[in-house]
C-alpha cells in the first residue's frame, strides 16, 4: 500500500474535477455564461499548469543534441496547440440562440412588397439525381419572392432541361475562373443589370436541399440593417466516411457537428460567426459594397465574412436545421475537402489578412483569424508527432517527455478529465476519446502538407471540387491513405515487441526507469488509434443512397386511416 501512495495521491486532482462535475453540472443550464466561464476557466488553468510543468520538469536544457532537439520540437508544437485550445475555451464561454429573434421578426418586411431573393445553386459535375433532389426542395420554398438559379460550370445541356422542369433558370459563363466564387460573381453581376435585381442572395451547394421555410427564417434576421450575412448549419442525409466505415453513425456524431452546434453559436455571441458557404444568405447591398465574393482564397466563404466585417457588416448565425445535404461519401473526398479548407485559411493569413499585421481588421476578427490559423497549423501536426514520440524511444532511446506515472496523473490527467467533462457537458456528449483522434489523424498529413503549401508557396493553387455521388456499391480499401498508418502501426508494434525478444541494440530500454510505463501506455494508445484509423480506410458499400439513420415519431396515412409509427431510416429506393 505504501508503494501505491504516491500514485493514489496523484489522482486527487482528477478526482476533484470529476466530483465537481457530478455535484454541480446536472443542476445548471448549459447556456449559463457564468457556469461555462467557470468550467472553461478551470480547464484553461489546468492546461497551463500542465504546460508549466512540461517546460520546467520534462524536457532537457536546449541544445543541438538529438534528444534535446526532439523534446523541444515536440513541446513547441504542443504549446502552440494549447494556445489554440485556450482561444477555443475563451470563445465557448458564451452562447447565442437567435431563434426567438427570428420568431419576433418574421414579418419585418412589407408584405405587399417583400424583398426579392435569388437562390444560387452552384454546380460543376454533380449527378442528375443529386441536382434533382436540390431543385425539388428549392421549388417548394414557401417564400413568394424567390427565383432559383442553377449556375452550371459544367455547361451541360441536360441540366438546362432539368432546370426548366423544376422552374429554375439555368446559367452558364464563358470560363471557370475562380471556381465557385467566380461562378456566383458572374451571375450576381448579370442580375444587377436586370430590371428586378435581388435584395438578398441565398447560396446552396448542389447537394443541399432547403426546407420550405429556409428563406423566410434566414431573411428574418436581416431586420437589423447592419447584418450582411446569415449562416445556418449544415446537416447531412448520410453518415460521413468515419461514421459509415466504422458502423458508428448511431453513436458518434458527424465530424462537423461540434462546430455547427457549439462553436458557431459561441462565435456568434462574440460577433465573429463565420460564413460556411452553403446554407447562407447575404444582403446584396453588402455584397456590392465589397465588390462581390472575394477570390483570393479557395475558401471564399471565410474570407467573405472577414471582408464584410472590415466594411462594417455583421455575420450572424441561426442554429436551425433549414437545409440538409450530402457529407462526402468517400474517404478520399473527405480528406481532400479538409485539405482545401486548410489551404484556403493559409492563403487568407498569408496573402490577404494577417491577424498580426497592419490592416483595418477589428480586434475580434484578428483573434478569430489567429484562432483558425493556429487550429490548422498545430492540431494536425501535433497529432502526427504524437505517433512519432514513442518510436524515438523504442528505436533510438530518445525520450521526448521525461516523466513518471505519478507526474502524468498529477499534471496531465486533471487537465484531460476537465477537457472531456467540460466539452461533453457543453456539447451533449459530442467529444469521444480515441474516435476524435481518428477523425483528426485521417486528414492530418494532407492538412499538414496544405499548411506548408499555403504559407510558403505563392500558388496559384488548384481548386479541387468535393465529388458527390459515383459508384459506392463495392468495398474499397483506400490503400494510399492506409499505407502510412499501416507502416506506423508496424513500426510501433515492432518497437514495443523487439526489446522483449532480443537484447541486441536495445540496451537503452532499461534506462528510462518509471518513464517506461509512460512510453508503454502511449505506445498502446497509439496502436489502438492507428488500428481504428486503418479500419476507417476500408470503405463499405453504401446502398439506398443517400441513407439517413433517424429515429423519430411519424404518421403514416392511407386513405382515411392514419397510423402512428417510428421512422428508422430515410432514403431512396
TIVEXLO-718580 format. One record per residue: residue in one letter; x, y, z negated of N, C-alpha, C in turn. Coordinates in steps of 0.1 Angstrom, whole numbers, plus 5000, padded with zeros to 4 digits. Each point is the difference from the previous one (the first is absolute). Example, Ala and Ser with C-alpha at 12.3 -4.5 7.8 and 13.67 -1.06 7.14 Angstrom:
2
A513249434922499150125000500950125000/S499650115007500950115000499250114992/
***
This chain:
573
X500849885000499250125000500950125000/X501150004993500950124999500550035014/X500349895008500550035013499050065009/X498749984998499050065008499650144995/X500450054989499650134995500350115009/X501350015005500250125010499150005012/X499749885005499149995011498650044997/X499549954988498650034996499950154997/X501150064994499950144997500050085013/X500649955010500050085013498750005007/X499149914996498750005006499050104994/X500450074989499150094993499550115010/X500850065008499650115009498949955009/X500149885007499049955008498749974993/X500249954988498849964991499250134997/X500750114997499350124997499250055012/X500650005012499350045012498849925002/X500149874999498849915001499050034990/X500450024987499150034990499250135002/X500750105005499350135004498949975011/X500449925009499149975011498849934996/X500149904991498949924995499150094991/X500650094992499250074990499350125006/X500650075010499550135005499349995013/X500649935010499650015014498549955002/X499549904994498749965002498950104996/X500450114993499050094994500150145007/X500850025010500250135006499849995015/X499650125006499750015014501350005008/X500049945012501250005008500350135006/X498950095001500250135005500450114990/X500149964987500350094990501550055002/X500250135003501350055003500949994988/X499550024988500949994988500549864998/X499249905001500449864999501049965011/X499650045012500949975011501450064998/X500050134996501350074998500849934988/X499349964990500749944989500649875004/X499249915007500649885004501150015010/X499850085010501050025011501250074994/X499850094991501150074993500849904992/X499449914993500749894992500849915010/X499449975011500649925010501350075005/X499950135003501150085005501250004989/X499650024988501050014989500749864999/X499249895000500749875000500849975012/X499650065011500849985012501450074999/X500050124995501350074999500849964988/X499349954990500849934989500849885006/X499349925008500649895007501250055008/X499850115009501050045008501250064993/X499850074988501150054992500849884995/X499349894996500849884995500849945012/X499450005012500749955012501350075002/X499950134999501250085003501150004989/X499549984988501050014989500549874995/X499249895003500449874994500249885010/X499650025013499949885008500950015013/X500750105002500950025011501450044996/X501049955007501450044997500350145004/X501150064995500450145004500249995016/X499750125006500150005015501449985004/X500249925010501349975006499749945014/X501149985008499849935013500149854999/X500049954988500049854998498749955005/X500049885006498749945006498950004990/X500349954987498949994990499450144997/X500950104998499550134997499250065011/X500549995013499350055011498649945001/X500049874999498749935001499050054989/X500550014988499150054989499550145002/X500950095005499650145002499150025012/X500249925010499050005012498749964995/X499949894993498849944995499250104991/X500750064990499450094991499650135006/X500750045011499750135006498649985008/X499949895007498749985007498949984990/X500349944989499049974990499550134994/X500950104997499650124993499250095010/X500450005013499250075010498649945001/X499949874999498749935000499250044988/X500750024989499350044988499550145001/X500750095006499650145003498749995008/X499949925010498849985008498949954992/X500249914991499049944992499450114990/X501050084995499650104990499150115007/X500350035012499150105007498649935002/X500049875003498749945002499250004987/X500749984988499350004987499450144998/X500850105004499550144998498750025008/X500049965013498850025008498849934994/X500349884995498949914996499350054987/X500650104993499350054988498750065003/X499750045012498750065003499349925010/X498750035002499149925009498950095004/X499650005013499050085006498949925007/X498850014996498849945006499250105007/X499950005013499250115007498649955004/X499649894996498649955003499050104995/X500050054988499050094995500050135008/X501250045004500150135009499349975013/X500249895006499349965013498550004998/X499549944989498649994998499450144999/X500750094994499550144998500050085013/X500849965010500250095011499749935014/X499149904999499749935013499350095010/X499450114996499350095009500550144999/X501350024999500650135000499850085013/X499949925011499950065013498550035003/X499950095010498650045005499549885008/X498949944995499449885007499550035014/X499750135003499650045013501150015010/X501250024994501250025008501249924994/X499949874999501149934993501350005007/X501149994993501350005006500149895010/X500750035011500349905011501249914996/X499849875000501149914996500449915012/X501250005004500649905009500649894993/X499749885004500749884995501049955010/X501350004997501049965009500549864997/X499949905009500549874998501149985010/X501250004994501249995008500349855002/X500449965013500249865003501149995010/X500749895000501049975010499949875006/X500049894992500049875006499049904992/X499150064993499149914992499049925009/X499649894995499149915007498650065001/X499249955009498650055002499249974987/X500249884994499249974989500350104988/X501250044998500450094990499350145002/X500150045013499550145003498450005000/X499449895004498550005000499550014986/X500649934991499650014986500150144995/X501150075003500150144996499050095006/X499849985013499050095007498649974996/X499749884996498649974995499850084987/X501050004991499950084988499950155002/X500850055010500050145003498750045006/X499449915008498750035006498950024989/X500249924989498950004990500250114989/X501050095002500250114990498750084998/X499750034988498750064997500150155002/X501150065000500150155002499750045014/X499050105002499550025013501050075010/X500850094995500950085009501349935003/X500049875003501249935002500249965015/X501250025005500449955013501249904998/X499949895007501149904998500950005013/X501350004998500950005011501049894998/X500249925010501049895000501250055008/X501250024993501250065006500949885004/X499949975013500649875005501350025006/X501149984993501450015005500349875008/X499149905001500249895008499450015014/X499250115002499450035012499349885007/X499149944993499449875004498650035006/X499749955012498750035007498949934992/X500249884995498949934993499650074987/X500950084994499750074988499050125003/X500250065012499150105004498549955000/X499949885005498649945001499549974986/X500849954991499649974987499650134993/X500750115001499750134994498650055005/X499849985013498750055006498949924993/X500249874998498949924994499750044986/X501050054992499850044986499850154999/X499950075011499750144999501250084995/X501249955003501350084996500650055013/X500950104999500750065011501449945001/X500449965012501349945002500950105005/X501150034993501050105004501449935002/X500750055010501449965002500850125002/X501349985001500950125003501149955009/X500850095006501049975010501149914995/X500450024988501149924994499749964986/X501049944993499849954987501050074990/X500350135003501050074992499550014986/X500949984990499750024986499049914994/X499749885007499249894996498750054995/X499549964988498750034995499850144998/X501050074994499850154998499850075013/X500849975010499850065013498749975006/X499549884998498849955006498850094994/X500050014987499050094994500150145004/X501250055000500250145004499550045014/X500249905009499650035014498550025000/X499249914995498550015000499650124992/X500750024988499650124992500150135008/X501150025007500250125008499050015011/X499649895006499050005011498650044994/X499749944988498750034994499950154996/X501150064996499950144996499650095012/X500249955012499650085012498549985004/X499449904994498649975003499050114994/X498850005005499050094994499649964986/X500149884997499649954986501249944993/X501050084997501249944993499649954986/X500749904995499649954986500450104989/X499349994989500450074988500949914991/X499849875001500849904993500349885009/X501149934997500449895007500349884990/X499349895002500249884992500949915009/X501049934993500949925007499849854995/X499949915010499949864996501049925009/X500749914993500849905008499049915008/X500549945010499249925009499349884993/X500549964989499449884993499250044988/X499850134997499350044988498650045003/X499149934994498550025002499550094989/X499450115004499450104991498749954994/X499750034988498749984994499150115005/X498749985000499050105005500250144994/X500450004987500150134993501450064999/X500949945008501450055000500250145003/X499450055011500150145003499450094990/X498749974996499350094991500750014986/X500549894995500750004987501350075001/X500849985010501250075001499850155003/X499050035008499750145003499650084988/X499449944990499650074988501150074993/X501249955000501150064993500550135007/X499650025012500550125007499150124996/X499249994990499350114994500950114995/X501249954995501050094996500850055012/X500150135002500650055012501549985002/X500649964989501549985000500349855003/X499049925001500349855003500249995015/X501249955003500349985014499949865005/X500149904990499949865004499449924989/X499249905003499549914991500449865004/X500649934990500549865003499149904992/X499649895006499349904993500849875000/X499849904991500849894999499949905012/X501049925001499949895010499749874993/X498949945005499649874995500049905012/X500249884997500249905011499049895000/X499749965013499149885002500849874996/X501350005002500749875000501150014990/X500549894995501149994991501350045007/X500950074994501350025006500849885001/X501250005006500849875002500449944987/X500350084990500449944987498849934993/X498950075000498849934994499649885008/X500050005013499649895008500949885000/X501350035002501049895001500249934987/X499850074988500249944987498649954994/X498950035008498749964995499650064987/X500350134998499750074988499150125001/X499350015011499250115003498950034989/X499649894993499050024990500650054987/X501349984998500650044987501050115001/X500450045012501150105002499550105009/X499950134996499550115009501050025012/X499450065011500950045011501050104995/X501250005007501150074996499850154998/X499050065008499850144999498950044990/X499449904993498950034991500450104989/X501249974994500450094989500250145004/X500550025012500250145006498750075001/X499149935007498750075003499150014988/X500049914991499150004989500650084988/X501350024999500650064989501050115003/X500949985009500950115003499450125007/X499249985010499350115007499150084991/X499249944992499250084990500850084991/X501249944996500950074991500650125007/X500549985012500650105008499050115003/X498849975002498950105003499850094988/X500149944988499950084988501150104998/X501249975006501150105000500050095012/X499149985009500050085013500949955010/X500449885000501049955010499549865006/X498749995002499549885007500550015014/X500249885007500650005013499149945010/X500150045012499349955011500649865004/X499249905003500549875004499549965014/X499750105008499649985014498649965001/X499749875002498649965002499250034988/X498650015002499050024990500250144994/X500450105007500250134995499250105009/X499850124995499350115007500750134998/X500250075011500850134999499250115005/X500150124994499450125005500750065012/X499250025011500650055012500850134998/X499450094992500750134997501449984995/X500149904991501349974993500949945010/X499549915009500949935010500550105010/X499150105004500450105009501150094994/X499950024987501050094993501449945000/X500149875001501349944999500549955014/X499150035010500449965014499849855003/X499049944994499749865002500849904991/X499849875003500749914992501550015002/X500850004990501550005001500549885007/X501150015008500549895007501549974997/X500550064990501449984996500349874993/X498949934996500249884993499049895005/X500449874999499149905004498949984990/X500150064988498950004990499550145000/X499350045011499450135001499050034990/X499449904994498950034990500650064987/X501149954994500650054988500550145004/X500750025011500550135004498950105002/X498849965005498950085001499550064987/X500049924989499750054987500950114996/X501349985001501050104996499950125008/X499849995013499950125008498750084997/X498949934998498850074995500350084987/X500749944991500250064987500950135002/X500950005009500950125002499250115006/X498849975005499150105006498850034991/X500149954988498950044991498849915000/X500049885007498949915000500249884991/X498949964994500149884990499649875007/X500749904996499549865003499449944987/X498849955002499349944988499749855003/X499749934990499749855001498749964995/X499249935008498749954995500149854999/X500149954988500249854998498749935001/X499449995012498849925003500349925012/X499549875000500249915011499150045012/X500550085009499150065011500549945014/X501049935000500549935012500649874996/X500149915010500749874998500749965013/X501249954998500849975012500749874998/X501049975009500849885000501350034994/X500449924990501350004995500949925011/X501350035001500849925009499849854997/X499749935011499849854998501349925000/X501050055007501249935001501150064991/X500949924995501050054991501050095007/X500349985012500850085008499450145001/X498750015003499450135002499950074986/X499849934990500050054986501350074997/X501149935003501350054997500350125009/X499749995013500250125009499350124995/X498849994996499250114996500650074988/X500549934990500750064989501350065003/X500749945009501350065005499750135007/X498950015008499650135007499750104990/X499249974989499750104990501350054994/X500949924997501350044994500750095009/X500149965013500850085009499450145002/X498750005000499350135001500350094989/X500049954987500350084989501550055000/X500949925005501450045001500150115010/X499349995011500050115010499550134994/X499049994992499550134994501050064991/X500649934991500950064990501450045007/X500349935011501350035007499850125009/X498950005008499950105011499050114998/X499049984991498950104999500050074986/X499749924990499950064987500849934989/X501250054998500949954990499450054986/X499749904991499450054988500950084991/X501349995003501050084992500550125008/X499550025012500550105009499350144998/X500550095008499450145000498950005010/X498749994996498950015009498850054991/X498850015007498950064993499149904993/X500549884997499249904993499650044986/X498749984997499650024986500749904991/X500150034987500849924991499549865000/X498749984998499449864999500249925013/X500050075011500349935013501549955000/X500950084995501449964999500149884991/X499350004989500049884991499449885007/X498950025007499449895008500949945010/X500750095008500949955010501249924993/X500550064989501149934993499649874995/X498849994995499549874995499949905011/X499550045011499849915011501349955006/X501050105001501349975006500749904990/X500050024987500649924991499449865000/X498749995001499349875000500649915012/X500150065012500549925011501549974999/X500750104995501549985000500649924989/X499249984989500549934988499349874997/X498749995002499249884995500549885008/X500150015013500249885008501549965000/X500950105001501549964998500249944987/X499350054989500249944987499549865000/X498949975007499549865000501149915007/X500750055010501049925007501249974991/X500550114993501249984992499749914988/X498850004996499649914988500249865004/X499949965013500349875004501549965000/X500750115002501549985002500749994987/X499550074989500650014987500549864995/X499049904998500549874995501049935009/X499950025013501049945009501450054998/X500150124996501450064998500649934988/X499149964990500649934988500349865004/X499149935006500249855002501249985009/X500250085010501149985010501350074997/X499950124994501250084998500250044985/X499249964992500250044986499750144996/X499350085009499750144998498750014992/X500050064989498750024992499650155002/X498950035006499650135002499250064988/X499549924992499350044988500649924988/X500850074992500749934989499050024988/X499349894997499050014989499749864994/X499650004988499549874993498549995001/X499549894997498549985000499350094990/X500550024988499450094991500050155005/X501150035007500150145006498950025010/X499849905009499050005010498650024994/X499749914990498750004994499750134992/X501150064995499950134993499750125008/X500750005012499950125008499249995013/X500249895007499249985012498649954998/X499849914992498749944998498950094996/X500350094990498950104996499650095012/X501050045008499650085011499249925011/X500449885002499449925010498549974996/X499849974987498749974995499150135001/X500650114997499350135000499550035014/X500949975010499650025014498849915004/X500149874997498949915003498750044993/X500150034987498850034993499450135005/X500850105002499450135003499550005014/X500749955010499650015014498849905002/X500049894994498849915001498850054993/X500250074989498850074994499450115009/X500950085006499550115009499449945012/X500649895006499549955013499149894999/X499549964989499149884998500749875005/X501349994997500749875002500649985013/X500550115007500549985014501549985001/X500750004988501449985000500349864995/X500549915009500249864996501549975002/X500749974989501449965001500249895010/X501250005006500549915010499350035013/X498650005001499450035013500350145005/X500150094991500350145004501550005005/X500949924994501349995005500149945014/X499149905002500049935013499550105011/X499050084997499550095010501050105004/X500850054990501150095003501149945007/X500449884996501149935006499849975015/X498849965004499749975014500550115009/X499850124997500350115008501350084996/X500749954990501150074994501150035010/X500449905008501150035009499650095011/X498949985007499650095011499850154994/X499550014988499850134994501450064997/X500949934994501350054997500750045013/X499949925011500550045013499450135005/X498750014998499350125005500550134992/X500349984987500550114992501350065007/X500949915003501350045006499850065014/X499149945008499750045013499450145000/X499150024991499350134999500850114994/X500949974991500850104993501350045008/X500549905007501450025006500049995015/X498949985007500050005015499050115004/X500450065011499150115005498849955007/X500049885006498949955008500150045014/X499050005008498649984996499849854996/X499149984991499749864995498749965006/X500049885006498849955007498949974991/X498850045004498749974992499649865004/X499849924989499649865002498549994994/X499149975009498649984996499849874992/X499250014990499749884992499049925008/X500449885005499149925008498849944992/X498950005005498849944994499449905010/X499449904995499449905009501149905004/X499849945012500949905005499649864995/X500749905004499849864997500549974986/X499149974990500449974987499549864996/X499849915009499449884997501049894997/X501350035001501049904997500850034988/X500649904993501050034990501350045006/X500650114995501250065006501050024988/X501249955002501050034990500850115005/X500150114993500750125004501549984996/X500749925008501449974997500950134999/X499950095009500950124998499850074987/X498850014995499750064987500449914988/X499849875002500349904989501549984999/X500850005011501449964999500850064989/X500050144999500850064990499649964986/X498749984998499549954986500549864998/X499949925010500549864998501549994997/X500750095007501550004997500350044986/X499350114996500150054986499649894990/X498949935003499549904991501149894999/X500549955011501049905000501350044993/X500450125002501250054993499850014985/X498850054996499750014986499949874993/X499349905007500049874994501349934999/X500850025011501449945000500850064989/X500050134998500850074990499649954986/X498849974998499649954987500349864997/X500049915011500249864999501449965000/X500850065009501449965001500850004987/X499950104991500849994988499649884991/X498849955002499749884993500649875005/X500450005013500549885006501550005002/X500650124999501550015002500650114992/X501249994996500750114993500950085009/X500249955012500950065009499550145005/X500850114997499750135004498950074992/X499649944989498950064992500450014985/X501350034998500450024986499450124994/X499550095007499450124995498749984993/X499349895003498749974995499950014985/X501049944993499950004986500450134993/X500450105008500550124994498950114998/X498849975003499050104999499350014986/X500349894992499450004987498549995001/X499350074991498550005000499450065013/X500850085007499650065012499649895011/X500549884999499749905009498549975000/X499450014988498549985000499350105008/X500550134999499350115008500149975015/X501249965004500249975014499249885004/X499949904992499349885003498550035002/X499450084991498650045001499850085013/X500950105002499950085012500049915013/X500949905000500149915011498849925002/X499449944990498849935001498850085005/X499950134995499050095004500150035015/X501350025005500250035014499649885009/X500349884995499649885007498549995002/X499350034989498550005001499550105010/X500550124999499650115010500349965014/X501249955002500449965014499249885005/X499749914992499249885004498650055005/X499450094992498750045003500050095013/X501150085001500250085012500149925013/X500749894999500149915011498749945004/X499249964990498749955002499150105007/X500250134997499250105006500450025015/X501249955004500450015014499449895008/X499249914995499349905007498650055003/X499750045012498750065003499049895003/X498950004991499049905002499050055011/X499349915006499050045010498950084994/X499550095008498850094996498949965009/X498949964994498849965007498950104996/X498950015009498950084997500450154997/X500950055009500650134997499150115005/X500050124993500850024988499249954988/X500649934991499349944989500250084987/X499050024993500150084988499449934988/X500849964991499549934988499250094991/X498849984998499250094991499149914991/X499750054989499049944991499150114995/X498850015006499150114996498649955003/X499050064993498649965001499550065014/X499249925006499450045013498549955001/X499350045010498649965003499949955014/X499549885002499749945013498550015003/X499750065011498650025004499749925013/X498949935000499549925011498550025001/X499650085010498550025000499650084988/X499049944993499650074987500649944988/X501049915002500749944989501350074997/X500250034987501350074996500649924989/X501249955002500749924990501350074995/X500150004987501250054993501149895001/X501350055004501049905002501450074997/X501049925001501450054998500750005013/X500750115003500850015012501449964996/X500549895006501449954997501050045010/X499750015013501050045010499350075011/X500650105006499550085011500949995011/X499549965012500949985012499149995012/X500749965011499449995013500049855004/X498949955005499949865004500849995014/
***
